Amino acid sequence: MADKEKILIVEDEFIVGNDLRMMLIKGGYDVCGIAASVEQARVLIAEKKPDWVLLDIILKTPTNGIELAKELLQLHIPFLYISANTNQQTLEAAKATQPYGFLVKPFRERDLFVMLDIARYRHGVETGMIRKTPPAPVETMFDPDIIGNSHAMKKVQDQARIVATTNTSVLLLGESGTGKERFARAIHKNSLRKNKPFITVNCAALPVTLLESELFGHEKGAFTGAAQKRTGKFEQAHGGTLFLDEIGELPLDAQVKLLRTLQEREIERLGGGPLIKVDVRVIAATNRNLEKEVAEGKFRLDLYYRLNVFPIALPPLREHKEDIHPLALYFLKKFSDRAGKKMPGVSEAAWQTLRQYDWPGNIRELEHVLERQFILTAEEQIDVIDIPAIQIPLLQTAEKLETMEEMERAHIMKVLKACNGRVSGSMGAADILNISAQTLYSKMKKLGIKTTYK
């Protein structure tokens, strides 16, 4: 690098701090000091004015790294945390200080430099030093299939537009039905990889035993039933984009292999064989709180930060109801074109119903309700919108339930009862809950729910 960036290390374990120093010097950085305490760090910050700080969260001193991070924010000095896995409370407190990354112990030299590159890119975008927006006018539509002119939707579309032309990993966050896959496709279509494959993997829909084979492929005879060689999704997506939907459902052993693939950019099929280089951009999506999953030991912290390079949080429909009108017109036109019929009008009473409902299933639920109403309407106008009672959120009963598991169990049981115990298929419980049947069966097993309704 032309101008050496000055990095201060705040680490009370001498071996870790010295290893970091040697790695950074080898990588062309200027290490302006190693502080074993917050007090020493304050002195070095005042004297050396570092460009970056590598900061251990837990220090063997009265003041921990999180307290120093708050001071770094005030001084506008970017920083990354160094830490082992920690509890949820500490993780949430650390994230609130807005770090540019997390280097998880034990780490390798490659991990350090990849994380620093990611942090530098994110900092450059946020400060305007790196600008990735295309030269098109601001008001141009990001993608014709993404509907919405509300402030909330314009914000996420702007974020998607910025990141689309890069090779950066993207993590799409949001409730079920908010359009995460549609955004993933739009990012791919607006990227330099648009003429290459876009491959989707639903991590929740595959049995654990088949997941690694699906992602990485297998050699003939790798396991019972492997009658021939299989090319995995990473190989299929070479040069393009791999969309990992419901990434929070990925089991820990598969997470380890995914992390290695993202780090090394190479895969090994099940059953051995040569290492295969892959050039793949990963877009992941989840409706889970991954930080909570990390704290509970269900999701790897290092994988979380590797995927969370550029997070985009998609808003629930109840937070941008002004988009209901254009969304409804878009869906009705789609249904009409498909059926070869004239697009029906919508009465004011029907619009009022659409606006008043909170849409717990979000845009996907809106589409399903309108499709059902379109099929049932023989007239030229939809006068009434019939929203099935089973889709109304349990806002009134939620306060009576002690835990999220009890709340989820009660809601699933209510939907199953309304569906006469039917799990899959059109208007089955999985369809109404906007999740795959495989995911619902997994949840039912975990919560002890049986389909014995009459």
Number of C-alpha atoms within 10 A of each C-alpha: 7 5 8 13 15 18 24 25 27 25 27 19 13 12 10 15 19 14 12 21 21 13 17 18 13 11 14 14 17 18 21 20 19 21 22 19 20 23 12 13 21 14 12 18 20 9 10 13 16 20 17 21 23 23 28 26 23 18 18 11 12 7 14 16 21 24 14 20 26 15 13 19 14 8 11 11 15 20 27 22 23 22 18 17 15 15 14 16 11 15 18 13 12 19 15 12 17 14 18 20 24 26 24 19 12 10 15 13 14 12 17 17 14 14 19 20 12 19 21 18 18 19 16 13 15 11 10 10 11 13 12 14 16 11 6 8 8 10 9 7 17 19 16 7 13 16 19 19 16 13 12 17 19 16 15 16 23 16 16 24 21 16 22 24 19 15 15 18 22 24 27 25 23 19 18 21 23 22 19 26 18 13 22 26 21 21 26 25 19 17 19 15 21 17 11 16 16 22 18 18 19 16 23 23 18 16 11 15 8 10 20 23 20 19 24 23 24 23 19 16 13 17 11 7 8 14 11 11 15 16 16 20 20 28 22 20 21 19 19 24 29 26 26 23 24 23 24 23 19 21 17 14 10 14 21 14 16 19 17 14 18 19 14 13 16 18 23 18 23 21 15 11 11 9 11 13 15 19 15 24 23 22 28 25 26 20 18 16 11 18 20 16 16 21 19 13 15 17 22 22 22 22 18 20 18 23 21 19 19 20 18 21 19 20 17 21 25 18 14 15 18 15 20 19 14 13 19 21 16 15 17 22 16 14 19 16 12 9 11 9 11 12 17 18 13 17 13 12 13 15 17 12 13 22 16 10 15 15 22 22 24 20 21 18 22 21 19 16 17 22 18 13 18 20 11 10 14 10 10 12 14 20 17 17 19 13 18 10 9 17 16 13 15 15 8 7 11 16 10 10 12 9 11 10 13 14 16 17 17 18 19 20 18 17 21 25 17 17 19 15 18 18 21 18 12 10 13 19 27 23 17 22 22 17 18 18 19 16 18 21 17 14 16 17 11 11 15 9 15 12 14 10 12 9
